[in-house]
Amino acid sequence: MGLTNSSIGADVNTKFQIDKTQKNEKIIALAGNPNVGKSTVFNALTGLKQHTGNWTGKTVSNAKGEYKYKNQEYIIVDVPGTYSLMASSVEEEVARDFICFGDTDAVVIVLDGTCLERNLNLALQILEISSNVSVCVNLIDEAEKKGISVDFDELSLQLGADVTGICARRKKGLSELKENILKTSKRINPYIRAKIKYCDEIEKCISELVPEVEKLTEKLS
């Protein structure tokens, strides 16, 4: 028996469903390239309130943690590190699918302050598919040692999302990050969403594909 559109949608939802202990909990995906200190950010936010397991049908493990901020409960899901949403491994496939199909209230993208340009590839891809994004620039202490200065206000304007500079291992900037996660999960974004302009050939292909994707989305919903 073939899969119907509704069964495909149900399968995706089931595979990436995060169990809540309370109905009002917010689910936050923590994404980023490998080696940007994402796990350190995860540990700084959640402390000892962490759990590990495997994604449904995958051998890839996941880490979930909880924290409370201003009477709001949050579940943080540490997504496997990935360089792009164009998956080339099982780990990257899980990361892509959870970011794209997981029932999240916000996505926090962790960047390495010492090499922002390389990390922005993934950030821009995620910003194209989600409006509920907060950006966290980690390792700002290491960046300062290398003489790198980041204008977080300007970066927020350029990306169209809140950007927080932190040093996760010292828990510097953590309160500001929590505040920005709160705003993002409540759909509060004072910035104009960044729009990436491709060459004419790619833009033409996108304009032809968008109606077809919208038709499929309607069938799956």
N, C-alpha and C positions, 0 to 999 in steps of 0.2 A: 504494500500500500504506500503510495507517495505521500509526502508531507504537504499539507495545505498551508496557505499563508498564515492562518490563525495558529496552527500548530507550531510553525516556525517561530512566530512571535512569542508564543508561550514558552517554547524551549529556551529562547534567549533570555526571557525574563526570569525563568527558573534557575538557569545556570549562574546568573549573576545577582541573584536575590540575596540581600543582606538582612539577616534576622534582627529585628529590633526588640528590645526589652520594654520600650515605651513607645507609644504611637507618635509622640511629637519629636522623637530623636531625628537629628539631621545627619544624613550620610555624606561624608566628604571623601573624595578620592584624592590621594596624594601621589602625584605623578612627577616624572623627571627622568633625565638621562642617568645612566649608572654613574656612581662616584661623585654625586653632587651633594652628598650629605643628607639624602632624603630620609634614611633610617634614623639619623640623629635628630632631624626635625620631628619625625614620628615619635621618637622616645621622649623628646622634650615636651611635646604636647600631651602625651598619654601617660607618662610615668610608668607605673607598674600595672596599669589597667590594660593589659594586652592579651590577645589570644591568637593562636596560630592554627591553621588547618590547610586543607587543599581546596582548590576551586573544583566545582562539580565536573566530573569527567576528565580532570587534568591531574598530572603529577606535580604541577607547579603549586608551591605553597603560597598561602596568603597570610598577612598579618593584619589584625584589626585591633583597634584600641578605642578607649572612650575618654572623654574629658567633659567637664562642665564649665560653661562661661556665661555669666549674667543669667543664671537660671535656665539656660538652654543646654540640653544634653546633645553631644556630638559623637558619632561613630566615625573614626578615621580608618580608611582602608589604604594600606601601603601597597600601591600598585607596583608590579615588577618594573624595574628600570628599563627604559626603551629610548632609542635615539629618534624614532620616527613612528608614525601610525601605519607606515608601510611595513608590516610585520615580516621578519625573516627568521623568527624562532618561535618556539611554543610560548616562551615567556613574553615576548613582544606581542604575540597574538592575544594572550590573556590581557595584557595592558591595554591594547587597542580596543578589544571588545568590551572591557569594563568601562573604559572612558566613553566609548560610543553608545553602549547599550545598558550600562548599569544605571539603576534608578538612584542617581546621586542628586544631592541638593546643590553641590558645588564641586569644582575641581580646583585643587591648589597645585600649581606648577612650581616645582623647586628648581631654581637655576643656580649655577656656580658663578659667584661674583667675579672670579678670576678669568673666566672665559665665556662671557655672556653671548658673544656672537654665535658660537657653536651651539649653545643651549637653546637659542631663540628659534631654531628650526622646529623643534617639537612644540614650543610655546605657541608659535604662529599657527601650526596645524590644529592644535586644540582650540585656540581662539576662533578659528574658522567654523568649528562645529558646535561650539557651546558659548552662550552668553554669560553663563554663571561661572566665571573663572577669576581666581585671585592668584597673583604671581608673588612668589617668595624668592628673593635673592639671598642665598645663603653664602657663608664663608666671606662676609664682608671684611672681617679682620685680616684674612689672607690677601684679599684684594688691596687693602690699604697698604700692607707691607710691600706689595709690588707696585705701589704708586698709582693704583687704579681707583678712580673716583666715579661713583655712579650717581647720576641725577635721577633720583627715584620719582620725583614729581614729573619730570619730562618723560621718563619711561612710561609712567602711568598714562600720560596723554597720548604717547605714540602707540601704545598697545590697546588703549581703551579699557583698561582694567586696573584695579588697585594693585600697587606694587609695594611690597614690604622688604626692607633690608634687615637681615638678622644674622646673628652668630649663634647657631643652634646649640653648639656645645657649651656655650656660656649663658644660654637662654636670654641673650640680648635681643630685644625687639620682639619677643614672644607675645607680649600683651597687644602690641599693634597688629601682629599677625592674627591673633584670635579675634580682634575687633573687625578686621577686614574679612575674615571667614564668616563672621556673624552677618555682616552687611551683604556679602555675596550670596550666602545661603537664603537670604530674605529678598533677593533680587533687587538690592539697592546698589546701583552703579551710576555715579554721576558723570561717567566718561562716555564719549561717543565711541561706539565699537569700531575697532580698527578694521579696515577693508583692504584686502590685498589685491592689487591690480596685476593681472598676468598679461602676457603678450596677447595680441589680437587673436591668434590662432587658438590658444588655450581658452580664452574667454568665449570664443564662438562655440567650442566644444562643450563648455560648461553650460551655456545657454540652451543647448540642445538636450543635454542630459538632465538638467534640473526638473523639467516637467515629468519626465519618465520616473525619476526618483520619487517625486512627490506622489505620483500615482501608486507606486509600490508602498510608500509610507502609509497612505490612506488605507490600503488593503490590509496592512499588518496591524493597524491600530484598532 
